[in-house]
């Protein structure tokens, strides 16, 4: 007997690597106009934010001087107000386009995954529970939506502001800036040390959420069994334990992220305090003006806030990398039953069916043969009834006839064409089925009745 084809389980769990986010870029780049608008608005908002310290310096140096004429100082304040209005407008435009891209990417990703899943053969869903797959499509894409629609924008904007802010601080006072930069290596250490642990716990947290979704789907789908055996309390307790397990994992992740954020903020703002001290001495000695030190402090706050935000969104990116990897695993799955490269076209339908010495095991039951040397020929126009006790292989026979599975040995032919040489879609188009168990889709009665012929 020929060996059975390999089982098609999901690939190993995706590692949390930023390279996994390439999947999202493949979907996002389909909308270049929206991406360009979002990027342009982001740059304007970031550059306007960086211009505010200089505007503040100008206002302080010129607007607060003793004996200043109210008419002379008005342009400084009007210009500063213009910067604020431009920042508000650019931020609104950025928010709209970035949010639009996030929603669009997630919608396209969900559609692509669903379109791919319905092409996979039943053996895939024997090895991978549909409830778990559904959880991936909902919970994982929600994480991706947050990153594409929010975190990515924050990361880009704060990167621009962080780099630009440091450049501006060098222009105002290279000595004070160098003092500030001494603390940056100290902020990177907790990001990478604690960040790795956050990634591991985040993966576990997502798995716990998926387990809960699977449990809810299974229990509600079998609610009659649960109630018939009066197991409502037991199922509620089991789900409660799963919720608590998920909460405990989330607490560990939150605790680590809180510690990481606290360390970074403490180090950065501690450095700002020391620099302020030195700046005050420079103002007293006349090396800096009051407006210059005000602008420097404002720029330092922008840089500190930018790096603080980057540490927070880093964890979001890692979670999204894991979620994106899980989506990519689904898209990478390939059906075992598919058309050959050059399928043989079926002739005009005669209604002839032949099974020759067919041997078959279900992948989930390798030690229990469902069919063993089965042979049958149905001539055109002939009516054949297949009878037998439960488990005799009647349902298996019809699943092979519809080519949901291929036998390990033997051959099936329809109208003289071998199954393996034909397109499975063409084979199924020639077969009318009245299933033993009725399936009702969540749509109208009309759509359920004409499901096999939507145009009827």
C-alpha positions in Angstrom: 0.0 0.0 0.0 1.3 3.5 -0.8 2.3 5.8 2.0 -0.2 8.4 3.1 0.5 12.0 2.2 1.9 14.1 5.1 -0.5 15.9 7.4 -0.9 19.7 6.8 -0.7 21.2 10.3 -0.1 24.9 10.8 3.6 25.8 10.6 5.5 26.2 13.9 4.4 29.3 16.0 5.8 32.5 14.5 8.7 34.1 16.2 8.2 37.8 17.2 10.6 39.4 14.7 10.0 42.8 13.1 10.6 41.2 9.7 7.2 39.6 10.2 5.6 43.0 9.7 6.5 42.8 6.0 3.2 41.1 5.5 1.4 44.3 6.5 3.5 46.4 4.2 2.5 44.1 1.3 -1.1 45.1 1.9 -0.5 48.7 2.8 1.5 49.5 -0.4 -1.6 48.9 -2.4 -2.7 52.4 -1.4 0.2 54.8 -2.4 -1.9 58.0 -2.4 -3.1 57.5 1.2 0.3 56.4 2.3 1.8 59.6 0.8 -0.8 61.8 2.3 -0.3 60.2 5.8 3.5 60.5 5.5 3.4 64.1 4.3 1.0 65.1 7.2 3.2 63.2 9.6 6.3 65.1 8.5 4.6 68.5 8.7 3.3 67.7 12.2 6.7 66.5 13.4 8.6 69.5 11.8 6.0 71.9 13.2 6.4 70.4 16.7 10.2 70.9 16.3 9.7 74.5 15.3 7.8 75.3 18.4 10.9 75.5 20.7 12.4 78.1 18.3 9.1 80.0 18.4 9.2 79.8 22.2 12.7 81.2 22.2 11.7 84.1 20.0 8.7 84.9 22.1 10.6 84.7 25.4 13.6 86.8 24.2 11.4 89.4 22.4 8.0 89.4 24.1 9.0 89.4 27.7 11.7 92.1 27.6 11.2 95.1 29.8 9.9 98.2 28.1 8.7 96.3 25.0 6.1 98.0 22.8 2.8 95.9 22.7 2.7 96.5 18.9 6.2 95.2 18.3 5.7 91.9 20.1 2.4 91.0 18.4 4.0 89.4 15.3 6.0 87.0 17.6 2.8 85.7 19.3 0.8 85.6 16.0 3.6 83.6 14.4 3.7 81.2 17.4 -0.1 80.9 17.2 0.2 80.0 13.5 2.6 77.2 14.3 0.0 75.8 16.8 -2.8 76.0 14.2 -0.6 74.3 11.6 0.3 71.5 14.0 -3.4 70.9 14.8 -4.4 70.7 11.1 -1.5 68.4 10.2 -2.2 66.1 13.2 -5.9 65.8 12.1 -4.9 64.9 8.5 -2.3 62.4 9.7 -4.8 60.8 12.1 -7.4 60.4 9.3 -5.2 58.8 6.7 -3.2 56.6 9.1 -6.5 55.4 10.7 -7.9 54.8 7.2 -4.9 52.8 6.2 -5.1 50.7 9.4 -8.7 49.8 8.8 -8.2 49.1 5.1 -5.1 46.9 5.7 -7.0 44.8 8.4 -10.1 44.5 6.1 -7.9 43.3 3.2 -6.0 40.9 5.4 -9.1 39.4 6.8 -10.6 39.0 3.3 -7.4 37.4 2.0 -7.2 34.9 4.9 -10.8 34.0 4.6 -10.6 33.6 0.8 -7.5 31.4 1.2 -9.0 29.3 4.0 -12.1 28.2 2.0 -9.7 26.7 -0.6 -8.0 24.4 1.9 -9.2 20.8 2.1 -11.0 19.2 5.1 -7.9 17.4 6.3 -6.4 20.8 7.2 -9.4 21.5 9.5 -9.0 18.1 11.1 -5.6 19.1 12.3 -6.4 22.7 13.1 -9.5 23.7 15.0 -11.8 26.2 13.1 -12.5 27.9 16.4 -8.8 28.7 16.9 -8.5 29.9 13.3 -11.5 32.2 13.8 -9.8 33.6 16.9 -6.7 34.4 14.9 -8.8 36.3 12.3 -10.5 38.4 15.1 -8.1 38.9 18.0 -4.8 38.9 16.0 -6.1 41.3 13.4 -7.3 43.6 16.2 -3.7 43.9 17.4 -2.5 44.5 13.8 -5.1 47.2 13.4 -3.9 49.0 16.5 -0.3 49.0 15.3 -1.0 50.0 11.6 -3.6 52.6 12.6 -1.8 54.1 15.7 1.5 52.7 16.8 3.2 52.9 13.4 2.3 56.6 13.1 3.5 57.3 16.7 6.8 55.5 16.0 7.5 57.4 12.8 6.5 60.8 14.2 8.5 60.3 17.4 11.5 59.1 15.5 11.5 62.2 13.4 11.0 64.4 16.5 13.6 62.6 18.5 16.3 63.0 15.8 15.2 66.5 14.9 15.0 67.6 18.5 18.6 66.4 19.2 19.8 68.3 16.2 18.1 71.5 17.4 19.5 71.0 20.9 23.0 70.8 19.4 22.4 74.1 17.6 21.3 75.8 20.8 24.0 74.4 23.1 26.3 71.5 22.0 27.7 71.2 25.6 24.3 70.7 27.2 23.3 68.3 24.4 26.3 66.1 24.9 25.4 65.9 28.6 21.9 64.8 27.7 23.1 62.2 25.2 25.2 60.4 27.9 22.0 59.0 29.3 20.7 57.5 26.0 22.8 54.3 26.2 21.4 53.8 29.6 17.8 53.9 28.2 18.6 51.4 25.5 19.7 48.6 27.9 16.3 48.1 29.6 14.5 48.3 26.2 16.4 45.3 24.8 16.7 43.3 28.1 13.2 43.7 29.2 11.8 44.0 25.7 12.7 40.4 24.9 10.9 39.1 28.0 7.9 41.3 27.1 7.8 39.6 23.6 7.8 36.1 25.1 5.0 36.9 27.6 3.0 38.8 24.9 3.0 35.6 22.7 1.7 33.6 25.7 -0.9 36.2 26.4 -2.2 36.0 22.8 -2.3 32.2 23.0 -4.4 32.5 26.2 -6.9 34.8 24.5 -7.1 32.4 21.5 -7.8 29.5 23.9 -10.7 31.5 25.5 -12.2 32.2 22.0 -11.9 28.5 21.1 -13.6 27.5 24.4 -16.5 29.8 24.0 -17.1 28.7 20.4 -17.0 25.0 21.4 -19.3 25.3 24.4 -21.9 27.5 22.6 -21.8 25.3 19.5 -22.5 22.2 21.7 -24.9 24.0 24.1 -27.6 21.3 23.9 -25.0 18.7 25.0 -23.8 21.0 27.9 -27.4 21.5 29.1 -28.5 17.9 28.5 -25.7 16.7 30.8 -26.3 19.7 33.3 -22.7 20.8 32.9 -23.3 24.6 32.8 -21.5 25.1 36.1 -18.5 23.1 35.1 -18.1 24.9 31.8 -18.5 28.3 33.5 -15.8 27.2 36.0 -13.5 26.0 33.2 -13.9 29.2 31.3 -13.3 31.2 34.5 -10.0 29.4 35.0 -9.0 30.2 31.4 -9.9 33.9 32.0 -7.8 34.0 35.1 -4.9 32.3 33.4 -5.1 34.9 30.6 -5.3 37.7 33.3 -2.2 36.3 35.1 -0.2 36.3 31.9 -1.4 39.8 31.1 -0.3 41.0 34.6 3.2 39.7 34.0 3.4 41.5 30.7 2.0 44.8 32.1 4.4 44.6 35.1 7.4 44.3 32.8 6.3 47.0 30.5 5.6 49.3 33.5 9.1 48.7 34.9 10.7 49.3 31.5 8.8 52.6 31.0 9.6 53.7 34.6 13.3 53.1 34.1 13.4 54.9 30.8 11.4 57.9 32.0 13.4 58.2 35.2 16.7 58.1 33.4 15.7 60.6 30.7 14.0 63.1 33.0 16.8 62.7 35.6 19.2 63.8 32.8 17.0 66.7 32.0 17.1 67.9 35.6 20.9 67.8 35.7 21.1 69.6 32.4 18.7 72.3 33.7 21.0 72.8 36.6 23.9 73.4 34.3 21.7 75.5 32.1 20.8 77.8 35.0 24.5 78.3 35.6 25.0 79.2 31.9 22.2 81.8 32.1 23.7 83.3 35.2 27.1 83.5 33.6 25.6 85.0 30.4 26.5 82.1 28.1 22.8 81.5 27.2 19.7 83.7 27.1 16.5 83.0 28.9 14.8 82.2 25.6 17.6 79.8 24.6 17.4 77.8 27.8 13.5 77.8 27.6 13.8 76.5 24.0 16.4 73.9 25.0 14.3 72.6 27.8 11.2 72.4 25.6 13.2 70.5 22.9 14.6 68.2 25.5 11.1 67.5 26.7 10.1 66.7 23.2 13.0 64.3 22.8 12.4 62.7 26.1 8.7 62.2 25.2 9.6 60.8 21.8 12.0 58.2 23.3 9.4 57.4 26.0 6.7 56.8 23.4 9.1 54.6 21.3 9.7 52.3 24.3 5.9 51.9 24.7 5.1 51.3 21.0 8.1 48.8 20.7 6.0 46.3 22.7 3.1 46.9 20.4 5.3 46.2 17.4 6.4 43.0 18.9 2.9 41.9 19.6 1.9 42.8 16.0 4.9 40.9 14.7 3.6 37.8 16.4 0.0 38.4 15.2 1.2 39.1 11.7 3.3 35.9 11.8 0.2 33.9 12.8 -1.8 35.4 9.9 1.1 34.6 7.5 1.0 31.0 8.7 -2.6 30.7 7.6 -1.8 32.3 4.2 1.1 29.9 3.8 -0.9 26.8 4.4 -1.4 24.8 1.1 -4.1 22.3 0.3 -3.1 18.7 -0.4 -6.0 18.4 -2.8 -5.5 20.8 -5.7 -5.7 20.8 -9.5 -2.6 19.5 -11.4 -0.6 22.0 -13.4 -2.3 20.9 -16.6 -5.7 19.4 -15.6 -7.5 17.1 -18.0 -10.9 18.6 -19.0 -13.8 16.4 -18.2 -15.9 15.2 -21.2 -19.6 15.8 -21.5 -21.3 14.4 -18.4 -22.3 10.8 -18.7 -22.7 10.0 -15.0 -20.1 7.2 -14.9 -18.2 6.7 -11.7 -15.6 4.1 -10.8 -13.6 3.2 -7.7 -10.8 0.6 -8.1 -9.2 -1.1 -5.1 -9.4 2.0 -2.9 -7.6 2.1 0.4 -8.0 5.0 2.8 -7.3 6.1 6.4 -8.4 9.4 7.9 -5.3 11.5 8.8 -6.6 11.8 12.4 -7.1 8.0 12.7 -4.0 6.4 11.0 -4.6 3.0 12.6 -8.3 2.6 11.6 -8.8 1.9 7.9 -12.0 3.5 6.6 -11.9 1.7 3.3 -9.8 -1.3 2.5 -9.7 -2.5 -1.1 -13.1 -1.0 -2.0 -14.2 -1.4 -5.7 -17.4 0.0 -7.2 -18.6 0.9 -10.7 -21.7 3.0 -11.4 -22.7 2.9 -15.0 -24.4 6.0 -16.7 -28.1 6.1 -15.7 -27.7 3.4 -13.1 -29.0 3.9 -9.5 -27.0 2.5 -6.7 -27.7 2.5 -3.0 -24.9 2.0 -0.5 -26.0 0.6 2.8 -24.3 -0.6 5.9 -23.9 -0.1 9.7 -22.5 3.1 11.2 -18.8 3.3 10.6 -18.8 1.0 7.6 -17.5 3.8 5.3 -20.6 5.2 3.6 -19.8 8.8 4.4 -16.1 8.2 3.6 -17.1 6.9 0.2 -18.9 10.1 -0.6 -16.1 12.3 0.7 -13.7 10.5 -1.6 -16.1 10.9 -4.5 -16.2 14.6 -3.9 -12.4 14.5 -3.6 -12.2 16.0 -0.2 -9.5 13.4 0.3 -7.2 11.3 -1.9 -6.9 7.5 -1.2 -3.5 6.1 -0.2 -3.9 3.4 -2.9 -6.3 2.7 -5.7 -8.0 5.1 -8.1 -11.2 7.0 -8.7 -12.5 7.9 -12.2 -15.4 10.1 -13.3 -16.6 9.8 -16.9 -13.3 7.9 -17.7 -11.0 10.6 -16.3 -8.8 9.8 -13.3 -9.5 12.1 -10.3 -5.8 13.0 -9.8 -5.7 14.3 -13.4 -8.8 16.5 -13.1 -9.6 19.8 -11.5 -11.4 19.1 -8.1 -13.7 22.1 -8.8 -15.0 20.5 -12.0 -15.5 17.2 -10.3 -17.6 18.7 -7.6 -19.7 20.7 -10.1 -20.9 17.4 -11.5 -22.0 16.0 -8.1 -25.3 17.0 -6.4 -25.3 16.4 -2.6 -28.1 16.2 0.0 -26.1 16.0 3.2 -27.1 13.9 6.2 -26.8 16.8 8.6 -28.4 20.0 7.5 -26.3 23.2 7.7 -28.1 26.5 8.0 -26.0 29.6 7.2 -26.6 32.8 9.0 -28.5 34.4 6.1 -32.0 34.4 4.6 -34.1 31.3 3.9 -33.9 32.1 0.2 -30.1 32.2 0.2 -30.0 28.9 2.1 -32.4 27.2 -0.3 -30.5 28.3 -3.4 -27.0 27.9 -1.9 -25.9 25.5 -4.7 -27.2 27.8 -7.4 -27.1 31.5 -6.2 -28.5 32.7 -9.5 -31.7 30.6 -9.2 
